[in-house]
């Protein structure tokens, strides 16, 4: 697949995929550490900023993949990124991708990347809530789910199993999917983080009735789960959460530590 080195971010590239892990999740990009190709909506983009007075360009995570200029894509989980950063292999890969060694990579890049990805997901949920498309409250969600009016269902990381099971069952009833593995996605965010971000008390369960809204939330969720190494949970609404998504690349830490095996990386 063609990987232009400085491809503009077009509206098509910004569009979300139909599911958390839909196989046709937009155009693919190549990881600069492994050479593996994966949908861009599941990868982390690193962008370079303008050079400072010393001629060095800062490298920072671009969680929404919208920063102008050139970027490089990372398909490895956090632990592999930290290993590549510590060994110097990340800088070498970025230098090849950007054709310059004058780069300033923060020592806490993995922390910055995770924080940015979490913030992107929370911001997206906040936007959907302000648009009136996000449902909160177990009773309200249960009614809508049984009536077949829920397109996507989510539970906080610390949600009680019995509460999640009840809503999952209501969703299956509304979708005429009883006996299937249809279940809401466990978010990598606890109720405290969700409550603060959404400005509501005790946010434990969330639902979206609008398919377009579910697509928009799927993109940052897919990126965050992939970065956290939870690619097996990167699922499509309407699928069993335990079923791995075959279209999601899961490069190993060994591959990240040996980028030479993957061929020359590309930036875009």
PAZAPA-4460 file (N, C-alpha, C; in steps of 0.05 Angstrom, whole numbers, plus 32768, in hexadecimal, padded with zeros to 4 digits):
% residues 268
    n_x    n_y    n_z   ca_x   ca_y   ca_z    c_x    c_y    c_z   seq   type   mol
   8011   7FE8   8000   8000   8000   8000   8012   8019   8000     1      X     A
   8009   802C   7FF1   8018   8045   7FEE   8018   8054   8009     2      X     A
   8030   805E   8011   8033   806D   802A   8041   8087   8024     3      X     A
   8033   809B   801A   8040   80B5   8015   804C   80C0   802E     4      X     A
   8063   80CE   802B   8072   80D8   8042   8065   80F1   804E     5      X     A
   8056   80FF   803F   804B   8118   804A   802F   811C   8040     6      X     A
   801D   8109   8046   8003   8109   803B   7FF1   811C   804C     7      X     A
   7FE1   812C   803E   7FD0   813F   804C   7FBA   8130   805B     8      X     A
   7FB1   813B   8071   7F9B   812F   8080   7F81   8138   8074     9      X     A
   7F75   8127   8064   7F5C   812E   8056   7F44   8127   8068    10      X     A
   7F2D   8132   8061   7F15   812B   8070   7F10   810D   8071    11      X     A
   7F17   80FF   805B   7F13   80E2   805B   7F24   80D5   8070    12      X     A
   7F3C   80DF   8075   7F4D   80D3   8089   7F42   80D8   80A5    13      X     A
   7F33   80ED   80A9   7F29   80F4   80C3   7F10   80E4   80CA    14      X     A
   7F04   80D7   80B7   7EEB   80C9   80BC   7EF0   80B0   80CD    15      X     A
   7EDD   80AB   80DF   7EDF   8094   80F1   7ED6   807B   80E3    16      X     A
   7EDC   8063   80EF   7ED4   804A   80E4   7EB9   8042   80F0    17      X     A
   7EAC   802F   80E4   7E91   8028   80ED   7E91   801A   8107    18      X     A
   7EA7   800D   810E   7EA8   7FFF   8128   7EC2   8004   8136    19      X     A
   7EC4   7FFB   814F   7EDD   7FFF   815D   7EF4   7FF1   814F    20      X     A
   7EEE   7FDB   8142   7F04   7FCD   8134   7EFC   7FC3   8119    21      X     A
   7EEC   7FD3   810B   7EE3   7FCA   80F0   7EFB   7FC7   80DE    22      X     A
   7EFB   7FB2   80CD   7F12   7FAC   80BD   7F17   7FC2   80A8    23      X     A
   7F02   7FCF   809F   7F06   7FE4   808A   7F09   7FFF   8097    24      X     A
   7F18   8001   80AC   7F18   801A   80BC   7F2A   802F   80AE    25      X     A
   7F23   8037   8096   7F32   804C   8089   7F4C   8044   807D    26      X     A
   7F5C   8057   8073   7F76   8051   8067   7F89   8046   807B    27      X     A
   7F9C   8036   8071   7FB0   802B   8083   7FCA   803C   8083    28      X     A
   7FD9   8039   8099   7FF3   8045   809B   8007   8030   80A5    29      X     A
   8020   8036   80A1   8035   8023   80A9   8044   802D   80C2    30      X     A
   8046   801B   80D5   8054   8022   80EE   8072   8026   80E8    31      X     A
   807E   803B   80F2   809A   8041   80ED   80AC   802E   80FD    32      X     A
   80A2   8020   8111   80B2   800F   8121   80B1   7FF2   8118    33      X     A
   809B   7FE9   810C   8098   7FCD   8104   8094   7FC9   80E7    34      X     A
   808B   7FDD   80D9   8084   7FDA   80BD   8068   7FCE   80B9    35      X     A
   805A   7FC7   80CE   8040   7FBB   80CC   802C   7FD0   80C3    36      X     A
   8019   7FC8   80B2   8004   7FDA   80A8   7FEB   7FD5   80B9    37      X     A
   7FDD   7FEA   80BF   7FC4   7FE8   80CD   7FB3   8001   80C7    38      X     A
   7F98   8000   80CC   7F88   8017   80C7   7F92   802F   80D8    39      X     A
   7F94   8046   80CB   7F9F   805E   80D9   7F8F   8065   80F2    40      X     A
   7F76   805D   80F2   7F65   8064   8109   7F6B   8053   8122    41      X     A
   7F7D   8040   811F   7F85   8030   8136   7FA2   8036   813F    42      X     A
   7FAF   8048   8130   7FCB   804E   8135   7FCE   806A   8143    43      X     A
   7FE5   806C   8150   7FEC   8086   815C   7FFE   8095   8149    44      X     A
   7FF7   80AE   8144   8007   80BF   8133   801A   80D1   8144    45      X     A
   8033   80D2   813C   8046   80E4   8149   804B   80FB   8135    46      X     A
   804A   8113   813E   804E   812A   812C   8066   813A   8135    47      X     A
   8073   8147   8122   808A   8158   8129   8081   8175   8126    48      X     A
   808A   8185   813A   8084   81A1   813A   8099   81B1   812C    49      X     A
   8095   81CB   8129   80A9   81DC   811C   80C3   81DC   812C    50      X     A
   80D9   81DE   811E   80F4   81DE   812A   80F7   81F7   813C    51      X     A
   8104   81F3   8153   8109   8209   8164   8122   8218   815C    52      X     A
   812C   822B   816D   8143   823B   8166   815C   8229   8162    53      X     A
   815C   8212   816F   8173   8200   816C   8170   81ED   8154    54      X     A
   815A   81F0   8145   8156   81E0   812D   814B   81C4   8133    55      X     A
   8143   81BF   814C   8139   81A5   8154   811A   81A6   8153    56      X     A
   810E   8191   8148   80F1   818F   8146   80E6   817E   815C    57      X     A
   80D2   8187   816B   80C6   8176   8180   80B4   8161   8174    58      X     A
   80B4   814A   8181   80A3   8133   8179   808E   8130   818F    59      X     A
   8074   8131   8188   805F   812F   819B   8048   811D   8190    60      X     A
   8039   8110   81A2   8023   8100   8199   800D   8111   818D    61      X     A
   8001   8107   8177   7FEB   8114   816A   7FD3   8101   816C    62      X     A
   7FC6   8102   8183   7FB1   80EE   818A   7F9A   80ED   8176    63      X     A
   7F93   8104   816B   7F7D   8105   8158   7F86   8104   813B    64      X     A
   7FA0   8102   8137   7FAB   8100   811C   7FA2   8117   810A    65      X     A
   7FA3   812F   8115   7F9A   8146   8106   7FAE   815D   8105    66      X     A
   7FC5   815A   8112   7FD9   816F   8112   7FE4   8173   80F6    67      X     A
   7FE8   818C   80EE   7FF3   8191   80D3   8010   8187   80D1    68      X     A
   8018   8185   80B8   8034   817C   80B3   8037   815E   80B3    69      X     A
   8050   8156   80B5   8056   813A   80B2   8053   812B   80CD    70      X     A
   804E   8112   80CA   804B   8101   80E2   8055   80E5   80DC    71      X     A
   8058   80D5   80F1   8060   80BA   80EF   804D   80A9   8100    72      X     A
   8048   8090   80F8   8034   8080   8104   8040   8069   8115    73      X     A
   8033   8064   812C   803D   8050   813F   8027   803B   8143    74      X     A
   802D   8022   813E   8019   800D   8141   801F   7FFB   8159    75      X     A
   8033   8002   8169   803A   7FF1   8180   802E   7FFB   819A    76      X     A
   802A   7FE9   81AD   801E   7FF1   81C7   8032   8002   81D7    77      X     A
   8029   800C   81ED   8038   801E   81FD   8053   8013   8206    78      X     A
   8053   7FFA   8210   806B   7FEE   821A   8081   7FEB   8205    79      X     A
   8078   7FE4   81EC   808B   7FE2   81D6   8096   7FFE   81CE    80      X     A
   8084   8012   81CF   808D   802D   81C9   80A2   8036   81DD    81      X     A
   809D   8031   81F7   80B0   8038   820C   80CB   802A   8208    82      X     A
   80CA   8011   8200   80E3   8002   81FB   80F2   800E   81E3    83      X     A
   80E4   8015   81CE   80F1   8020   81B6   80FC   803C   81BD    84      X     A
   80EE   804B   81CE   80F8   8065   81D5   8112   8063   81E6    85      X     A
   8112   8051   81F9   8129   804D   820B   8141   8043   81FC    86      X     A
   813D   8033   81E8   8153   8027   81D9   815E   8039   81C3    87      X     A
   8150   804F   81BD   8158   8061   81A8   814D   8059   818D    88      X     A
   813F   8042   818B   8135   8039   8171   811E   804B   8167    89      X     A
   810F   8056   8179   80FA   8068   8171   8106   8081   8163    90      X     A
   811A   808C   816F   8126   80A4   8163   8132   809D   8147    91      X     A
   813E   8086   8145   814A   807D   812C   8134   807A   8117    92      X     A
   811D   806E   811E   8107   806B   810C   80FB   8086   8103    93      X     A
   80F8   8098   8117   80EE   80B2   8110   8101   80C2   80FF    94      X     A
   811B   80BF   8104   812F   80CD   80F4   812E   80C4   80D7    95      X     A
   812A   80AA   80D3   8127   809F   80B8   810D   80A9   80AB    96      X     A
   80F8   80A9   80BA   80DE   80B1   80AF   80DE   80CE   80A8    97      X     A
   80E9   80DF   80B9   80E8   80FC   80B4   8102   8106   80A6    98      X     A
   8115   80F4   80A2   812E   80FB   8095   813D   8112   80A3    99      X     A
   813B   8111   80BD   814B   8124   80CE   814F   8117   80E9   100      X     A
   8167   811D   80F4   816D   8113   810F   8169   8129   8124   101      X     A
   8161   8141   811B   815D   8157   812D   8141   8156   8139   102      X     A
   813D   8142   814A   8123   813E   8156   8125   813D   8175   103      X     A
   8112   8149   8182   8111   8148   819F   80F9   8137   81A8   104      X     A
   80FF   811F   81B2   80EA   810C   81BA   80E8   810D   81D8   105      X     A
   80D1   8114   81E3   80CE   8115   8201   80D4   80FA   820D   106      X     A
   80E1   80FA   8224   80E7   80E1   8232   80CE   80D4   823C   107      X     A
   80B8   80E3   8240   809F   80D8   824A   808B   80D6   8233   108      X     A
   8094   80D1   821B   8082   80CF   8204   806C   80BA   8208   109      X     A
   8071   80A2   8212   805B   808F   8217   8046   809A   8229   110      X     A
   804E   80A8   823F   803A   80B5   8251   802A   80CA   8242   111      X     A
   8038   80DB   8233   802A   80F0   8224   8017   80E5   8210   112      X     A
   801F   80CF   8202   800E   80C3   81EE   7FF5   80B7   81FB   113      X     A
   7FF8   80A9   8211   7FE1   809D   821E   7FCE   80B3   8228   114      X     A
   7FD9   80C7   8234   7FC8   80DD   823E   7FB9   80EB   8227   115      X     A
   7FC6   80EF   8211   7FBA   80FC   81FA   7FA4   80EA   81EE   116      X     A
   7FA8   80D0   81ED   7F94   80BE   81E2   7F7B   80BC   81F5   117      X     A
   7F80   80BC   820F   7F6A   80BC   8222   7F5A   80D6   821F   118      X     A
   7F68   80EC   821D   7F5B   8106   821B   7F4A   8107   8201   119      X     A
   7F55   80FC   81EB   7F46   80FC   81D2   7F2C   80ED   81D4   120      X     A
   7F2C   80D6   81E2   7F14   80C7   81E6   7F00   80D6   81F8   121      X     A
   7F0A   80E1   820E   7EF8   80F0   8220   7EEC   8109   8212   122      X     A
   7EFD   8116   8202   7EF3   812E   81F4   7EDD   8126   81E0   123      X     A
   7EE1   810F   81D3   7ECD   8106   81BF   7EB3   80FF   81CD   124      X     A
   7EB4   80F2   81E4   7E9C   80EC   81F3   7E8E   8106   81FC   125      X     A
   7E9E   8119   8204   7E93   8133   820D   7E84   8141   81F6   126      X     A
   7E90   8140   81DE   7E83   814C   81C7   7E68   813E   81C0   127      X     A
   7E68   8123   81C2   7E50   8115   81BD   7E3A   811B   81D1   128      X     A
   7E43   811F   81EA   7E30   8126   81FF   7E24   8142   81FA   129      X     A
   7E35   8155   81F3   7E2B   8170   81EF   7E18   8171   81D6   130      X     A
   7E1C   815E   81C4   7E0B   815C   81AD   7DF1   814D   81B3   131      X     A
   7DEE   8144   81CC   7DD6   8135   81D4   7DD5   8119   81CA   132      X     A
   7DEC   810D   81C3   7DEC   80F3   81B7   7DF7   80DD   81CA   133      X     A
   7DFF   80E5   81E2   7E09   80D2   81F5   7DF5   80CE   820C   134      X     A
   7DEE   80B5   8211   7DDB   80AE   8226   7DEA   80A5   823F   135      X     A
   7DE2   80AE   8256   7DED   80A7   8270   7DD7   809C   8282   136      X     A
   7DDE   808D   8296   7DCA   8083   82A9   7DC1   8067   82A1   137      X     A
   7DC3   8054   82B3   7DBC   8038   82AE   7D9F   8035   82A5   138      X     A
   7D8C   8042   82B2   7D70   803F   82AB   7D6A   8049   828F   139      X     A
   7D74   8060   8289   7D6F   806C   826E   7D7C   805A   8259   140      X     A
   7D94   8051   825D   7DA2   8040   824A   7D93   8026   8246   141      X     A
   7D8A   801A   825D   7D7C   8000   825B   7D63   8002   824A   142      X     A
   7D53   8018   824E   7D3B   801B   823F   7D41   801E   8221   143      X     A
   7D54   802F   821B   7D5C   8033   81FF   7D67   8019   81F2   144      X     A
   7D76   800A   8202   7D82   7FF2   81F8   7D6D   7FDD   81F1   145      X     A
   7D5A   7FDA   8203   7D44   7FC6   81FE   7D33   7FCE   81E6   146      X     A
   7D32   7FE8   81E1   7D22   7FF2   81CA   7D32   7FF1   81B0   147      X     A
   7D4B   7FE8   81B1   7D5B   7FE7   8199   7D66   8001   8190   148      X     A
   7D69   8014   81A4   7D71   802F   819D   7D8E   8035   81A6   149      X     A
   7D9E   8021   81AA   7DBA   8024   81B2   7DCC   8019   819C   150      X     A
   7DDD   802B   8192   7DF1   8022   817D   7E0B   8019   8189   151      X     A
   7E12   8024   81A1   7E2B   801C   81AE   7E28   801F   81CC   152      X     A
   7E33   800C   81DB   7E30   800C   81F8   7E4C   800A   8204   153      X     A
   7E51   801A   8219   7E6B   801A   8226   7E67   8019   8244   154      X     A
   7E7B   800D   8251   7E7C   800B   826F   7E97   8016   8278   155      X     A
   7E96   8024   828F   7EAF   802E   829B   7EC0   8015   82A3   156      X     A
   7EDA   801A   82A5   7EEC   8004   82AC   7EE5   7FF7   82C7   157      X     A
   7EDB   8007   82DA   7ED4   7FFD   82F4   7EB6   7FF9   82F8   158      X     A
   7EA7   7FF6   82E2   7E8B   7FF0   82E5   7E87   7FD4   82F0   159      X     A
   7E72   7FD1   8301   7E6D   7FB7   830C   7E63   7FA4   82F7   160      X     A
   7E6B   7F8B   82FA   7E64   7F77   82E6   7E46   7F73   82E3   161      X     A
   7E38   7F73   82FA   7E1B   7F6E   82F8   7E0D   7F84   82E9   162      X     A
   7E15   7F9D   82EE   7E08   7FB4   82E0   7E0E   7FB3   82C2   163      X     A
   7E27   7FAC   82BB   7E2E   7FAA   829F   7E1F   7F94   8291   164      X     A
   7E1C   7F7D   829F   7E0E   7F66   8293   7DF1   7F6D   828E   165      X     A
   7DE4   7F7B   82A0   7DC8   7F82   829C   7DC4   7F93   8283   166      X     A
   7DD6   7FA7   8280   7DD4   7FB8   8268   7DDB   7FA9   824F   167      X     A
   7DEF   7F98   8251   7DF6   7F87   8239   7DDF   7F76   8230   168      X     A
   7DD1   7F6A   8244   7DBA   7F5A   823D   7DA4   7F6A   8231   169      X     A
   7D9E   7F82   823C   7D8A   7F93   8230   7D91   7F9B   8213   170      X     A
   7DAA   7F9F   820F   7DB4   7FA6   81F3   7DAF   7F8E   81E1   171      X     A
   7DB6   7F76   81EA   7DB2   7F5F   81D9   7D94   7F5B   81D2   172      X     A
   7D83   7F60   81E6   7D66   7F5D   81E1   7D5E   7F71   81CB   173      X     A
   7D66   7F8A   81CE   7D5E   7F9E   81BA   7D69   7F99   819F   174      X     A
   7D80   7F8C   819E   7D8D   7F86   8184   7D85   7F6B   8179   175      X     A
   7D73   7F5D   8188   7D6B   7F42   8181   7D83   7F30   817D   176      X     A
   7D95   7F33   8191   7DAE   7F24   8190   7DB2   7F14   81A9   177      X     A
   7D9C   7F0B   81B5   7D9F   7EFB   81CE   7DAE   7EE1   81C8   178      X     A
   7DBF   7EDA   81DB   7DD0   7EC2   81D7   7DEA   7EC7   81C9   179      X     A
   7DED   7EE0   81BF   7E06   7EE7   81B1   7E19   7EF3   81C6   180      X     A
   7E30   7EFA   81BD   7E44   7F06   81CF   7E44   7F24   81CE   181      X     A
   7E2E   7F30   81C4   7E2C   7F4D   81C3   7E2E   7F59   81DF   182      X     A
   7E41   7F6B   81E3   7E45   7F77   81FD   7E51   7F92   81FA   183      X     A
   7E4C   7FA3   820D   7E58   7FBE   820D   7E76   7FBD   8211   184      X     A
   7E83   7FD1   8207   7EA0   7FD2   8209   7EA9   7FDE   8224   185      X     A
   7EBD   7FD1   8230   7EC8   7FDC   8249   7EDC   7FF2   8240   186      X     A
   7ED7   800A   8249   7EE9   8020   8243   7F02   801F   8255   187      X     A
   7F18   8028   824B   7F31   8029   825C   7F31   8042   826D   188      X     A
   7F19   8049   8277   7F15   8061   8287   7F03   805A   829E   189      X     A
   7F09   8063   82B7   7EF8   805C   82CD   7EE2   8071   82D0   190      X     A
   7ED0   806D   82E3   7EB9   807F   82E6   7EC1   809B   82EF   191      X     A
   7ED7   809D   82FD   7EE1   80B7   8306   7EE9   80C8   82EE   192      X     A
   7EF9   80BC   82DC   7F02   80CB   82C4   7EEA   80D3   82B3   193      X     A
   7ED7   80C0   82AF   7EC0   80C6   829F   7EAF   80DC   82AB   194      X     A
   7EAB   80DB   82C5   7E9B   80EE   82D3   7EA6   810A   82D1   195      X     A
   7EC1   810C   82D5   7ECE   8126   82D3   7ECC   8132   82B7   196      X     A
   7ED1   8121   82A3   7ED1   812A   8287   7EB6   8132   827E   197      X     A
   7EA1   8124   8287   7E86   8129   827D   7E76   813C   8290   198      X     A
   7E82   8143   82A7   7E75   8155   82B9   7E5C   814A   82C6   199      X     A
   7E5B   8130   82CA   7E44   8123   82D7   7E4F   8111   82ED   200      X     A
   7E3D   810B   8300   7E45   80FA   8316   7E42   80DC   830F   201      X     A
   7E56   80CD   8317   7E55   80AF   8316   7E4D   80A5   82FA   202      X     A
   7E5D   80AC   82E6   7E58   80A2   82CB   7E65   8086   82C8   203      X     A
   7E53   8072   82C6   7E5D   8057   82C5   7E57   8049   82AA   204      X     A
   7E3F   804F   829F   7E37   8043   8286   7E30   805A   8272   205      X     A
   7E36   8055   8259   7E31   8069   8244   7E26   805B   822C   206      X     A
   7E15   8068   821C   7E0B   805C   8204   7E07   8072   81EF   207      X     A
   7E08   8069   81D6   7E04   807B   81BF   7DEF   806F   81AE   208      X     A
   7DDB   807E   81A6   7DC5   8074   8196   7DCB   8079   8178   209      X     A
   7DDD   808C   8172   7DE2   8094   8157   7DFB   8085   814C   210      X     A
   7DF8   8078   8135   7E0E   8069   812A   7E25   807B   8123   211      X     A
   7E20   8092   8119   7E36   80A5   8113   7E45   80AD   812B   212      X     A
   7E37   80B1   8141   7E44   80B7   815B   7E56   80A0   8164   213      X     A
   7E4B   8088   8161   7E5B   8070   8169   7E74   806E   8158   214      X     A
   7E73   8075   813F   7E8B   8075   812E   7EA0   8089   8138   215      X     A
   7E96   80A1   813F   7EA9   80B6   8148   7EB7   80AE   8162   216      X     A
   7EA8   80A0   8174   7EB5   8098   818D   7EC7   8080   8189   217      X     A
   7EC0   806F   8175   7ED0   8057   8170   7EED   805E   8169   218      X     A
   7EF2   8074   815B   7F0D   807A   8152   7F20   807F   8169   219      X     A
   7F1B   8092   817B   7F2E   8096   8191   7F2F   807E   81A4   220      X     A
   7F19   806F   81A7   7F19   8057   81B8   7F2B   8042   81AC   221      X     A
   7F29   803E   8192   7F3A   802A   8185   7F58   8031   8188   222      X     A
   7F5E   804A   8185   7F7A   8053   8187   7F85   804E   81A4   223      X     A
   7F74   8056   81B7   7F7D   8053   81D3   7F81   8036   81DB   224      X     A
   7F6D   8025   81D4   7F6F   8008   81DB   7F88   7FFC   81CE   225      X     A
   7F8D   8003   81B5   7FA4   7FF8   81A7   7FBE   8000   81B5   226      X     A
   7FBF   8019   81BD   7FD8   8023   81CA   7FDC   8016   81E5   227      X     A
   7FC6   8010   81F3   7FC8   8003   820D   7FCD   7FE6   820B   228      X     A
   7FCF   7FDB   81F3   7FD5   7FBF   81EF   7FBC   7FAE   81F2   229      X     A
   7FA4   7FBA   81F0   7F8B   7FAB   81F3   7F7E   7FA7   81D8   230      X     A
   7F8E   7FA0   81C4   7F84   7F9D   81A9   7F6F   7F88   81A7   231      X     A
   7F70   7F73   81B9   7F5B   7F5F   81B8   7F40   7F69   81C0   232      X     A
   7F40   7F81   81CD   7F26   7F8D   81D5   7F1D   7FA2   81C1   233      X     A
   7F2D   7FA5   81AB   7F25   7FB9   8197   7F10   7FAB   8185   234      X     A
   7EF7   7FAD   818D   7EE2   7F9F   8180   7ECF   7FB1   8172   235      X     A
   7EBE   7FA5   8163   7EAA   7FB3   8154   7E8F   7FB1   8163   236      X     A
   7E80   7FC7   8165   7E66   7FC5   8172   7E56   7FAF   8165   237      X     A
   7E4B   7F9E   8176   7E3B   7F88   816B   7E4B   7F6E   816A   238      X     A
   7E64   7F6F   8172   7E74   7F57   8173   7E7B   7F50   818F   239      X     A
   7E81   7F36   8194   7E8A   7F2D   81AE   7EA4   7F3B   81B5   240      X     A
   7EA6   7F47   81CC   7EBD   7F56   81D4   7ED6   7F45   81D6   241      X     A
   7ED3   7F2B   81D9   7EEA   7F1A   81DC   7EF6   7F11   81C2   242      X     A
   7EE8   7F18   81AC   7EF2   7F10   8192   7F07   7F23   8187   243      X     A
   7F20   7F1A   8183   7F34   7F2C   8178   7F2D   7F36   815D   244      X     A
   7F35   7F4E   8157   7F30   7F5A   813D   7F47   7F54   812B   245      X     A
   7F42   7F44   8116   7F58   7F3C   8104   7F65   7F53   80F5   246      X     A
   7F56   7F69   80F3   7F61   7F7F   80E3   7F73   7F92   80F3   247      X     A
   7F77   7F8C   810D   7F86   7F9E   811E   7FA2   7F93   8122   248      X     A
   7FB6   7FA2   811A   7FD2   7F99   811C   7FDA   7F99   813A   249      X     A
   7FE9   7F84   8142   7FF3   7F83   815D   8011   7F7D   815C   250      X     A
   8021   7F8F   8153   803E   7F8A   8151   8049   7F84   816D   251      X     A
   805D   7F73   816D   8069   7F6B   8187   807E   7F7F   818F   252      X     A
   8085   7F7E   81A9   809A   7F8F   81B3   80B4   7F89   81A5   253      X     A
   80B9   7F70   819E   80D1   7F68   8190   80D3   7F76   8175   254      X     A
   80BC   7F77   8167   80BC   7F84   814D   80C1   7FA1   8150   255      X     A
   80B7   7FAD   8165   80BB   7FCA   8169   80D9   7FCF   816F   256      X     A
   80E5   7FBC   817C   8101   7FC0   8184   8114   7FBB   816C   257      X     A
   810A   7FAF   8156   811B   7FA9   813F   810E   7FB3   8126   258      X     A
   810C   7FCD   8122   80FE   7FD8   810B   810B   7FD1   80F1   259      X     A
   8125   7FCA   80F1   8133   7FC3   80D8   8127   7FAB   80CB   260      X     A
   8119   7F9A   80DA   810C   7F83   80CE   80F4   7F8A   80BD   261      X     A
   80EA   7FA1   80C1   80D1   7FA9   80B4   80D5   7FB9   809B   262      X     A
   80ED   7FC1   8094   80F2   7FD2   807D   80F1   7FEF   8085   263      X     A
   80F4   8000   8071   80F5   801D   8077   80DA   8027   807F   264      X     A
   80D8   8037   8094   80BE   8043   809D   80B6   805A   808C   265      X     A
   809E   8062   808F   8093   8079   8080   8086   808C   8092   266      X     A
   8085   80A5   808B   8077   80BA   809A   8062   80C5   8088   267      X     A
   804D   80D1   8095   8038   80DD   8085   802C   80F3   8095   268      X     A
***
